[in-house]
Amino acid sequence: MICPICEKGRMSKRTVDVVRHGLFVGHFKADMCGHCHEQIFDSKVASAIEAKMKELGLFGAEKASVYKVGGNFAIALKATIAKALGVTKASKPVIITQLKEKRLIVEMG
């Protein structure tokens, strides 16, 4: 089968590593293009990836609100997320900045 994305490469069955938001989700079977490396998962595999992402807490990303507080900015968490993480006013999170990826990682420790 010719790749439906680039229309140059051939698709072949491969086991691929699935990584989302910088975290390893698992090894899954996909049709992969030998030219552009596009990966296409069948519906059964896509459902398995979705289930694993939910298990890892990677599924259902939500937008946050940003507020200006004095000369700084604050990112607000929904109460349900804060509760699940055990966040309180006394929490001292560590924020890791990945500028190249435009990503913040917050570790609640």
C-alpha positions in Angstrom: 0.0 0.0 0.0 1.3 3.5 -0.9 1.4 6.0 2.0 -1.8 8.2 2.0 0.2 11.1 3.4 3.3 11.6 1.3 2.2 9.3 -1.6 5.8 8.3 -2.1 6.6 5.6 0.3 5.2 2.1 0.9 3.5 1.2 4.1 4.8 -1.8 6.1 3.8 -3.4 9.4 6.1 -2.4 12.2 6.1 -2.3 16.0 6.6 1.3 17.0 7.3 3.1 20.3 4.4 5.5 21.1 5.5 8.6 23.1 3.1 11.3 24.1 4.0 14.5 25.9 7.5 13.2 26.3 6.4 10.0 28.1 6.6 6.5 26.8 3.2 4.9 26.3 4.2 1.5 24.9 5.1 -0.6 21.9 2.2 -0.9 19.4 1.7 -2.3 15.9 1.3 0.2 13.1 1.5 0.6 9.3 4.5 2.8 8.8 5.7 4.6 5.7 9.2 3.9 4.6 9.6 7.4 3.2 7.9 9.9 5.6 7.6 7.6 8.6 3.9 8.3 9.1 2.4 5.8 11.5 -1.2 4.6 11.0 -2.9 2.5 13.7 -6.0 0.4 13.2 -9.0 1.1 15.4 -8.2 -1.8 17.8 -4.7 -0.5 18.4 -5.8 3.1 18.6 -8.2 2.1 21.3 -5.4 0.3 23.2 -3.2 3.4 22.9 -6.1 5.6 24.2 -6.7 3.2 27.2 -3.0 3.2 28.1 -2.8 7.0 27.9 -5.8 7.2 30.2 -4.1 4.8 32.6 -1.0 7.0 32.6 -3.0 10.2 33.0 -2.0 11.5 29.6 -5.4 11.6 28.0 -7.8 14.5 28.3 -5.4 17.4 28.4 -7.2 20.6 29.4 -6.5 24.2 28.8 -5.5 26.3 31.8 -6.0 29.9 32.6 -3.0 32.3 33.0 -3.2 35.4 35.3 -0.9 38.3 35.9 0.0 38.5 39.5 2.2 41.5 40.2 5.2 41.2 37.9 4.7 37.5 37.5 2.3 35.1 35.8 0.2 32.3 37.5 -1.3 29.3 35.9 -4.6 28.1 37.5 -5.4 24.4 38.0 -8.9 23.1 38.0 -9.9 22.1 41.5 -10.4 18.5 40.4 -6.9 18.2 39.1 -5.4 19.9 42.2 -7.3 17.5 44.4 -6.2 14.5 42.4 -2.5 15.7 42.7 -2.8 16.6 46.4 -2.1 20.3 45.8 -2.6 22.6 48.7 -1.6 26.2 49.5 1.4 24.8 51.3 2.6 22.8 48.2 6.0 23.7 46.8 6.0 22.4 43.2 9.2 22.2 41.1 8.7 23.7 37.6 11.0 22.4 34.8 11.1 24.5 31.7 11.7 23.0 28.3 11.9 26.1 26.1 12.6 24.3 22.8 9.4 22.3 23.2 7.5 25.3 24.8 6.6 23.0 27.6 6.4 23.3 31.4 6.6 20.2 33.6 5.3 20.6 37.1 6.5 18.1 39.7 4.5 18.0 42.9 7.1 15.9 44.7 
